Amino acid sequence: MASNFQVIVVGLGIAGAVSAILLERAGIDYVVLERAPQLRRNGTAISLNAQTLRLFEQLGLLDQLLAKAMPLRQIVFFRQKKMTSKNKKSNNNNNNNSNNNNNNLQRLTAIPLDQLEHRHGYPSILLSHADLMETLLAAIPPDRIHWNKRVLDVTEYRACVAVKTQDSTIYDGQIVLGADGAYSAVRHHMFRHLKKRGRFVPDSDFEGRRVRLEMSVAAGTAEHLDRWMYKSLRESTVDMMAIVGDDGPHMAWLLPLKGERICWLVGTKQREIQKARNDHAFRLSEWELRADRSMYDQARDLKLPIAGTLGDLIDRSNSQDIVQVMVDEKCFKTWFSDRMVLIGDGATQAILDAVCLVNLLHQMPKTTNREIHRIFSTYYDQRYPVVQSALQSSNMIAGLAAKTGKVANMARKIASTLIPQAAMTYALDRLMVHRPIASFLPPPPARGKVLPRTQTSMV
Ligand SMILES: Cc1cc2nc3c(=O)[nH]c(=O)nc-3n(C[C@H](O)[C@H](O)[C@H](O)COP(=O)(O)OP(=O)(O)OC[C@H]3O[C@@H](n4cnc5c(N)ncnc54)[C@H](O)[C@@H]3O)c2cc1C
């Protein structure tokens, strides 16, 4: 490694893994500390598009990812209408004849994605979290990863930073990169240091006020499904589906994957989990923990637009891989201190954070506090507005799918009928024009009709 400084990466999720690959290719010395003893499987899925696939092509990983993924045709929204006695009876009759017929399911709207490859050079794809992580891990030299290293403490000194893990090992470096997820230990220590030095941290950033809980989500992947029962498993491109119910507190997402698999998500709205919110264990839970079965079992009878019920998919899922996450709409304002910096929150945004930060670190001439501050400030200025607007868009899409009631139905109707295709294309173009790559590697071939924006962290 050519660099005169070492980066300690805390956490080996998507954010930590992409950072490690980029640091490796940039010739910057680094080590990764991960609290788990090995890669843990979970039954979720990730959608990637041109924003990150251009970087993966540059890193030589695109073909491997495409081989494990399904191209997405569209996102389709369905409404599960309230059961009246009349359509209950009609549904029962239908169920006797066919597994597939559900009079109460109304198709609301669809966001087409199949034009993306032509416009931005890469398709939108769906792949399992496990397949993505396996591909990323294979690109990191194993001796750089230290498993079973839960970080307990981080201390900043004038010219270095020391990280202590649960087995009392101390790692010294010049920069700590916190990629340790939503309940980051690095963030906790960063706030402590900033406060100790009398620096300003907004009240809203403190843990106690962190979670504005919108929804709790359980997710798993049904495997070894019958291709003849589920038509989507026989197709070369797939639809991501969202089903929102008038009747209950639940909404569901379906994400068909390669290899006769379907990832499912069940969201349970806030009021239903108020009780659980006061439970300490629940509040601190992260998505790698096993999900509480009652949270998704309540939605078993939900009829699916593909075939059968959600219960059919739950029964085909490995219960060890079913995870639970809390979804909130928080965007922290504090991202760095003297020698600690945070990345992550959403797979795509985490990858974009990583490439921006490593591009800047690669150009860093020395590791004085002043120079590090300049690099971290530039990183923040470049990324914070993008992350904030991405959060707003994802909240809008999630809200479109999750909210119930007359106003929400009206909003969906407006989205489906009044927003012209041209406006949708314009919005996607604005998003996808931002597809950054590593400044220190040869660029991938130019692809797509809409050229990527020039990168500020490359100059
Ligand atoms: C069902 C589902 C679908 C999703 N789909 C998408 C999608 O399509 N697109 C998208 O952008 N995002 C999606 N997301 C969100 C995305 O998966 C996550 O935001 C992303 O995986 C977070 O990655 P991360 O690396 O930042 O954090 P994590 O995956 O949480 O990884 C953090 C790592 O840090 C480790 N760690 C934590 N604390 C410590 C410590 N003290 N010491 C050492 N190690 C520690 C953890 O063990 C873990 O390995 C989805 C999430 C779910 C649940």
The ligand as a MOL file (V3000), in Angstrom:
LIG
                    3D

  0  0  0     0  0            999 V3000
M  V30 BEGIN CTAB
M  V30 COUNTS 53 58 0 0 0
M  V30 BEGIN ATOM
M  V30 1 C -35.6970 -5.4350 2.7530 0
M  V30 2 C -34.7740 -4.3220 2.4760 0
M  V30 3 C -34.6190 -3.8700 1.1680 0
M  V30 4 C -33.7710 -2.8200 0.8990 0
M  V30 5 N -33.6410 -2.4070 -0.3830 0
M  V30 6 C -32.8130 -1.3890 -0.6610 0
M  V30 7 C -32.6410 -0.9370 -2.0100 0
M  V30 8 O -33.2460 -1.4590 -2.9370 0
M  V30 9 N -31.7930 0.0940 -2.2400 0
M  V30 10 C -31.1090 0.6970 -1.2320 0
M  V30 11 O -30.3410 1.6290 -1.4840 0
M  V30 12 N -31.2360 0.2770 0.0490 0
M  V30 13 C -32.0750 -0.7380 0.3510 0
M  V30 14 N -32.2280 -1.1520 1.6230 0
M  V30 15 C -31.4460 -0.5160 2.6550 0
M  V30 16 C -30.0590 -1.0900 2.6310 0
M  V30 17 O -30.0810 -2.4830 2.5720 0
M  V30 18 C -29.3070 -0.6670 3.8640 0
M  V30 19 O -29.4380 0.7360 4.0200 0
M  V30 20 C -27.8590 -0.9910 3.6660 0
M  V30 21 O -27.6630 -2.3800 3.5690 0
M  V30 22 C -27.0730 -0.4730 4.8460 0
M  V30 23 O -25.7510 -0.8510 4.6310 0
M  V30 24 P -24.6450 -0.4080 5.6130 0
M  V30 25 O -23.3970 -1.0580 5.1590 0
M  V30 26 O -24.6530 1.0920 5.7370 0
M  V30 27 O -25.1250 -0.9400 7.0530 0
M  V30 28 P -25.3420 -2.4200 7.5850 0
M  V30 29 O -25.7700 -3.3460 6.5230 0
M  V30 30 O -26.2040 -2.2660 8.7940 0
M  V30 31 O -23.8920 -2.8820 8.0120 0
M  V30 32 C -23.2610 -2.3870 9.1700 0
M  V30 33 C -22.2250 -3.4050 9.5930 0
M  V30 34 O -21.5380 -2.8760 10.7080 0
M  V30 35 C -21.3840 -3.8890 11.6810 0
M  V30 36 N -21.2830 -3.2350 12.9930 0
M  V30 37 C -22.2450 -2.5630 13.6480 0
M  V30 38 N -21.7720 -2.0800 14.8210 0
M  V30 39 C -20.4820 -2.4690 14.8970 0
M  V30 40 C -19.4650 -2.2880 15.8660 0
M  V30 41 N -19.6790 -1.6110 17.0100 0
M  V30 42 N -18.2320 -2.8060 15.6330 0
M  V30 43 C -17.9740 -3.4880 14.4660 0
M  V30 44 N -18.9230 -3.6940 13.5260 0
M  V30 45 C -20.1510 -3.1940 13.7220 0
M  V30 46 C -22.6390 -4.7310 11.5400 0
M  V30 47 O -22.4490 -6.0420 12.0520 0
M  V30 48 C -22.8210 -4.7320 10.0350 0
M  V30 49 O -22.1480 -5.7760 9.3910 0
M  V30 50 C -33.0570 -2.2090 1.9400 0
M  V30 51 C -33.1990 -2.6700 3.2460 0
M  V30 52 C -34.0520 -3.7020 3.5090 0
M  V30 53 C -34.2160 -4.1930 4.9090 0
M  V30 END ATOM
M  V30 BEGIN BOND
M  V30 1 1 1 2
M  V30 2 1 2 3
M  V30 3 2 2 52
M  V30 4 2 3 4
M  V30 5 1 4 5
M  V30 6 1 4 50
M  V30 7 2 5 6
M  V30 8 1 6 7
M  V30 9 1 6 13
M  V30 10 2 7 8
M  V30 11 1 7 9
M  V30 12 1 9 10
M  V30 13 2 10 11
M  V30 14 1 10 12
M  V30 15 2 12 13
M  V30 16 1 13 14
M  V30 17 1 14 15
M  V30 18 1 14 50
M  V30 19 1 15 16
M  V30 20 1 16 17
M  V30 21 1 16 18
M  V30 22 1 18 19
M  V30 23 1 18 20
M  V30 24 1 20 21
M  V30 25 1 20 22
M  V30 26 1 22 23
M  V30 27 1 23 24
M  V30 28 2 24 25
M  V30 29 1 24 26
M  V30 30 1 24 27
M  V30 31 1 27 28
M  V30 32 2 28 29
M  V30 33 1 28 30
M  V30 34 1 28 31
M  V30 35 1 31 32
M  V30 36 1 32 33
M  V30 37 1 33 34
M  V30 38 1 33 48
M  V30 39 1 34 35
M  V30 40 1 35 36
M  V30 41 1 35 46
M  V30 42 1 36 37
M  V30 43 1 36 45
M  V30 44 2 37 38
M  V30 45 1 38 39
M  V30 46 1 39 40
M  V30 47 2 39 45
M  V30 48 1 40 41
M  V30 49 2 40 42
M  V30 50 1 42 43
M  V30 51 2 43 44
M  V30 52 1 44 45
M  V30 53 1 46 47
M  V30 54 1 46 48
M  V30 55 1 48 49
M  V30 56 2 50 51
M  V30 57 1 51 52
M  V30 58 1 52 53
M  V30 END BOND
M  V30 END CTAB
M  END
